[in-house]
Amino acid sequence: MTISRARTTGVAYLLYFVMVIGAAALIGRTPAALSNAANLIANAGYIVVTLLLYQLFNRVSRNLAALAVTISVVGCVIQSLSLFHLVAAQSALPIFGLFNLTIGVLILKSTFLPRGLRVLMALSGLGWLTFLSPELAKHISSYVEILGIAAEGSLMLWLLVEGVNVQRWEAQARG
């Protein structure tokens, strides 16, 4: 993987963040159809990010990277269904918790990204899993959201600014 491909992943992640912020800004200010469309576009953007992350991590563990893609796509589908009140609004959050945990494990097994990112992703994954308990989530949801933004934002910024250690990525790809 070249640094440019890692940075492309970072750019897609940044665009996803912009889409989510834009979609959130529309809620309650525009017709529901428009904010739902914006959220659906953001979910599609997250699937693109997920597929780019697969390209990054499939050399670490093809099966684990494929599992991460599956988890993320399921989370995006559930999140999309929640826009139409077909499932509870926060039902996708524990699924994204599993996704972040899986990415944390992939970073742990990799040699081309800093270990601190795995800690942030794993902690955010555990945080999102607290939404399995609505009572617990009610008390700590703000902290979990901050941690989630910090974890994924850090991964996004690292990929955007630093990319990956190309020599280590290529060595891991050969190994």
Kinemage of the C-alpha trace (Angstrom):
@kinemage 1
@onewidth
@group {chain A} dominant
@subgroup {mainchain}
@vectorlist {calphas} color= white
{ca met a 1} P 0.000 0.000 0.000
{ca thr a 2} L 1.325 3.353 -0.847
{ca ile a 3} L 1.003 6.327 1.438
{ca ser a 4} L -1.357 7.839 -1.137
{ca arg a 5} L -3.797 4.911 -0.738
{ca ala a 6} L -3.705 5.290 3.041
{ca arg a 7} L -4.272 9.007 2.642
{ca thr a 8} L -7.172 8.315 0.287
{ca thr a 9} L -8.715 6.347 3.139
{ca gly a 10} L -8.100 9.334 5.405
{ca val a 11} L -9.745 11.691 2.902
{ca ala a 12} L -12.785 9.407 2.613
{ca tyr a 13} L -12.978 9.299 6.420
{ca leu a 14} L -12.815 13.109 6.550
{ca leu a 15} L -15.571 13.387 3.940
{ca tyr a 16} L -17.665 10.975 6.004
{ca phe a 17} L -17.200 13.182 9.090
{ca val a 18} L -18.277 16.225 7.065
{ca met a 19} L -21.329 14.344 5.764
{ca val a 20} L -22.365 13.264 9.272
{ca ile a 21} L -22.014 16.793 10.630
{ca gly a 22} L -23.989 18.149 7.690
{ca ala a 23} L -26.703 15.521 8.093
{ca ala a 24} L -26.965 16.244 11.830
{ca ala a 25} L -27.334 19.943 11.103
{ca leu a 26} L -30.339 19.204 8.880
{ca ile a 27} L -32.295 17.294 11.517
{ca gly a 28} L -35.258 19.344 12.669
{ca arg a 29} L -34.422 22.227 10.322
{ca thr a 30} L -35.479 20.672 7.043
{ca pro a 31} L -38.115 18.170 5.955
{ca ala a 32} L -37.423 14.669 7.288
{ca ala a 33} L -36.955 13.360 3.760
{ca leu a 34} L -33.986 15.678 3.208
{ca ser a 35} L -32.264 14.860 6.503
{ca asn a 36} L -32.928 11.142 5.934
{ca ala a 37} L -31.386 11.394 2.463
{ca ala a 38} L -28.328 13.129 3.927
{ca asn a 39} L -27.984 10.405 6.568
{ca leu a 40} L -28.322 7.676 3.936
{ca ile a 41} L -25.544 9.334 1.930
{ca ala a 42} L -23.408 9.481 5.099
{ca asn a 43} L -24.054 5.760 5.703
{ca ala a 44} L -22.973 5.026 2.134
{ca gly a 45} L -19.855 7.091 2.807
{ca tyr a 46} L -19.096 4.968 5.872
{ca ile a 47} L -19.371 1.822 3.771
{ca val a 48} L -16.777 3.331 1.399
{ca val a 49} L -14.510 4.034 4.412
{ca thr a 50} L -15.046 0.453 5.579
{ca leu a 51} L -14.055 -0.981 2.197
{ca leu a 52} L -10.946 1.203 2.125
{ca leu a 53} L -10.058 0.007 5.632
{ca tyr a 54} L -10.471 -3.557 4.349
{ca gln a 55} L -7.844 -2.836 1.692
{ca leu a 56} L -5.585 -1.532 4.432
{ca phe a 57} L -6.043 -4.468 6.823
{ca asn a 58} L -6.698 -7.497 4.627
{ca arg a 59} L -2.967 -8.306 4.666
{ca val a 60} L -3.051 -8.398 8.466
{ca ser a 61} L -5.925 -10.886 8.553
{ca arg a 62} L -8.209 -11.342 5.591
{ca asn a 63} L -10.873 -13.075 7.710
{ca leu a 64} L -10.855 -10.481 10.485
{ca ala a 65} L -10.901 -7.630 7.950
{ca ala a 66} L -13.852 -9.290 6.158
{ca leu a 67} L -15.617 -9.657 9.507
{ca ala a 68} L -15.090 -5.931 10.123
{ca val a 69} L -16.671 -5.129 6.742
{ca thr a 70} L -19.656 -7.362 7.520
{ca ile a 71} L -20.162 -5.802 10.944
{ca ser a 72} L -19.930 -2.272 9.556
{ca val a 73} L -22.348 -2.921 6.685
{ca val a 74} L -24.859 -4.484 9.092
{ca gly a 75} L -24.482 -1.429 11.345
{ca cys a 76} L -25.053 0.930 8.416
{ca val a 77} L -28.152 -0.993 7.320
{ca ile a 78} L -29.589 -0.930 10.851
{ca gln a 79} L -28.756 2.748 11.196
{ca ser a 80} L -30.504 3.406 7.870
{ca leu a 81} L -33.572 1.456 9.023
{ca ser a 82} L -33.690 3.596 12.162
{ca leu a 83} L -34.141 6.698 10.001
{ca phe a 84} L -37.528 5.292 8.994
{ca his a 85} L -38.372 4.217 12.567
{ca leu a 86} L -38.152 0.532 11.685
{ca val a 87} L -35.674 -0.112 14.506
{ca ala a 88} L -34.694 1.858 17.605
{ca ala a 89} L -32.507 4.900 16.887
{ca gln a 90} L -29.530 3.677 18.934
{ca ser a 91} L -29.680 -0.002 17.978
{ca ala a 92} L -26.746 0.294 15.557
{ca leu a 93} L -24.336 1.686 18.176
{ca pro a 94} L -23.366 -1.661 19.782
{ca ile a 95} L -22.750 -3.037 16.295
{ca phe a 96} L -20.374 -0.174 15.575
{ca gly a 97} L -18.804 -1.014 18.932
{ca leu a 98} L -17.977 -4.467 17.572
{ca phe a 99} L -16.610 -2.838 14.434
{ca asn a 100} L -14.318 -0.521 16.423
{ca leu a 101} L -13.142 -3.445 18.569
{ca thr a 102} L -12.361 -5.424 15.418
{ca ile a 103} L -10.425 -2.506 13.927
{ca gly a 104} L -8.579 -2.196 17.253
{ca val a 105} L -7.538 -5.850 17.014
{ca leu a 106} L -6.434 -5.376 13.400
{ca ile a 107} L -4.316 -2.375 14.420
{ca leu a 108} L -2.857 -4.474 17.252
{ca lys a 109} L -1.897 -7.235 14.816
{ca ser a 110} L -0.530 -4.769 12.283
{ca thr a 111} L 2.978 -3.396 12.280
{ca phe a 112} L 2.304 -0.286 10.215
{ca leu a 113} L 0.121 1.864 12.496
{ca pro a 114} L 0.836 3.231 15.973
{ca arg a 115} L -0.334 1.112 18.882
{ca gly a 116} L -2.080 4.070 20.541
{ca leu a 117} L -4.727 3.949 17.832
{ca arg a 118} L -5.648 0.393 18.839
{ca val a 119} L -6.247 1.503 22.423
{ca leu a 120} L -8.515 4.345 21.321
{ca met a 121} L -10.462 2.148 18.900
{ca ala a 122} L -10.843 -0.657 21.445
{ca leu a 123} L -11.989 1.724 24.182
{ca ser a 124} L -14.491 3.375 21.854
{ca gly a 125} L -15.739 -0.071 20.844
{ca leu a 126} L -16.294 -0.983 24.478
{ca gly a 127} L -17.982 2.361 24.986
{ca trp a 128} L -20.465 1.780 22.171
{ca leu a 129} L -21.231 -1.644 23.626
{ca thr a 130} L -22.591 0.096 26.740
{ca phe a 131} L -25.632 0.962 24.622
{ca leu a 132} L -26.667 -2.664 25.133
{ca ser a 133} L -27.711 -1.394 28.580
{ca pro a 134} L -29.948 1.643 28.094
{ca glu a 135} L -29.676 2.522 31.787
{ca leu a 136} L -25.864 2.583 31.663
{ca ala a 137} L -25.803 4.370 28.316
{ca lys a 138} L -28.103 7.067 29.697
{ca his a 139} L -25.423 8.014 32.230
{ca ile a 140} L -22.318 7.858 30.068
{ca ser a 141} L -23.497 8.427 26.491
{ca ser a 142} L -21.850 11.855 26.191
{ca tyr a 143} L -18.485 10.412 27.237
{ca val a 144} L -18.881 7.494 24.838
{ca glu a 145} L -19.662 9.874 21.972
{ca ile a 146} L -16.575 11.971 22.767
{ca leu a 147} L -14.422 8.834 22.936
{ca gly a 148} L -15.869 7.526 19.656
{ca ile a 149} L -15.184 10.795 17.866
{ca ala a 150} L -11.671 10.944 19.358
{ca ala a 151} L -10.876 7.360 18.317
{ca glu a 152} L -12.164 7.485 14.760
{ca gly a 153} L -10.979 11.072 14.355
{ca ser a 154} L -7.472 10.051 15.432
{ca leu a 155} L -7.421 7.148 12.992
{ca met a 156} L -8.719 9.436 10.245
{ca leu a 157} L -6.121 12.119 10.982
{ca trp a 158} L -3.279 9.598 11.191
{ca leu a 159} L -4.192 8.121 7.811
{ca leu a 160} L -4.654 11.577 6.312
{ca val a 161} L -1.432 13.116 7.641
{ca glu a 162} L 0.974 10.218 8.164
{ca gly a 163} L -0.445 7.374 6.102
{ca val a 164} L 1.098 4.034 6.998
{ca asn a 165} L 4.642 2.807 7.385
{ca val a 166} L 4.937 1.529 3.812
{ca gln a 167} L 7.929 -0.748 4.443
{ca arg a 168} L 6.169 -2.447 7.354
{ca trp a 169} L 2.899 -2.719 5.400
{ca glu a 170} L 4.698 -4.344 2.465
{ca ala a 171} L 6.609 -6.685 4.813
{ca gln a 172} L 3.353 -7.695 6.504
{ca ala a 173} L 1.730 -8.186 3.093
{ca arg a 174} L 4.548 -10.559 2.088
{ca gly a 175} L 4.549 -12.364 5.441
